[in-house]
Amino acid sequence: MRALTDWATYIALAFAGAMLAGPASAASPAKSEGAPATATPSAITVIELFTSQGCSSCPTADALLKVYADRPDVVALTFPVDYWDYLGWKDTLASPKFSARQRAYAATRGDGRVYTPQVIVNGLKHALGSSEADIDKAILVTTPKIDLARVGVRLRSGKEHLVIELEAAREPSKAAEATIWLALIRREIEVKIKRGENHGKIGVYHNVVREWMPVGMWNGTAATIKIAHHAVKQSGADGCAIILQHGDAGAIVGAALLRQW
């Protein structure tokens, strides 16, 4: 255990021309495009793995993440970090934004624990990323904490747009504001590691986040966001996820995954 690109700007500009419709009536929801994500929106667990190609303890965690990524009730994402680059191998997928996100979680929890491989479950609890038992325990502990605040999130791919649909809170007037995060992902990436602790190994990474950005705020009312396909497909991603989160590093109360365009 070891204690992005110009597309972000391009997508942000494209999003400026996207449609944000809300509040939408529960009796007359906005017309959607395409097929919905496979997971049930109200029962999603979000697992974020912070990993590094320069960490000898990480390959086991990278492989384990696929077990969760294959589950229909889980959104599992890989966030490669850059703070071990000095050890002899520069992580080819890492971003300082991901390292900052991991540190923000530690600051929010107040324990200061930042290491690899580290998993954050539902935005609330960390666990050793190579331990299935620890991750499952974190799921059991955090699920009751977010159940009453869960928000249905649906992610669809239409003919011309990526369509994000967010349900209204049970009590909109009492709902805490949440950030709508868009993660553009590559479902699988192989990397031949030539130096460092994993010299000679081929790292295999799943649901690797290539772009991570906020695309709006949710205020408790139902809403629909449309983003033009050309704004996301040219990034090299072959899937995406939506995360609805309190603050920058708080509880995650909604999520959806689109496994392919």
C-alpha positions, 0 to 999 in steps of 0.5 A: 500500500502506498500512503487532462487535456484541452477537451475539458475546455472544449466540452465546457464550451459545448455544454454552454450551448446544451439544454438544462431543463428544470424543474421538470414535472413528475407527471410529464417528464422530459422526453429522453433519447436512446436506451437507459443505463443498465443499472437501477438509478436508485440503488447505485454504489459508487466506488472510486479507485485511486491507483498508480502505475508506480505502486507495486501494491496496485495491480491487485486492486486494479484487477479487483476493480473489474469485479465491481465494474462488471456489477450492474448496481455499481459505478466503479471508476479508476482515478490514476494519481501522479504523486508517485511519479518521482519513483522512476516511472511517470504514470501515463494516465494520471492527472493532478486533478485526481490527486487533488480529488483524493486529498479533498476526500481526506480533508473532508473526512478529517483523517488525512489518509491518502494512499494507493491503492485506496478506494472511496465508497459512496464518497464517504468511507475509504478502504484498501483497494486490494481488499474485497472484504474491506470494500464490501464492508464500506458498502454496507456501512455507507449505504444506509447513510445515503439511502434517504437522500438518493436521487434517481439519475439516468444517462442515455445516448440519443442520436445527437446528444448525451442525455442526463436525467435527474429526478426530484428529491423526495422533499425538494425544499429540504434537499441539499444542493449537489454537483453534477459531475461528468466522467468520460471514461475508457472501459479498458486500457493496457499500459506496458510499464518500463521502469519503477516498481512495476518494471516489465509488467503490463498494467490493465485498468478499467473504467479509467477516467480521462476527463472529470468536470462539473456540468451543472448543479442540482437543487432538488428539482427534476432536470434534464441536461443534453450535451452534444455527442461531438463534444464528448466522443472526440475525447477518445472516451468510449463511455461515461458516468454521471456522479451527483455529489454533495460538495466536491468531496461529500456524499454521492447520492446519485450515479449512472453509467453509460458503458458505451456510446 
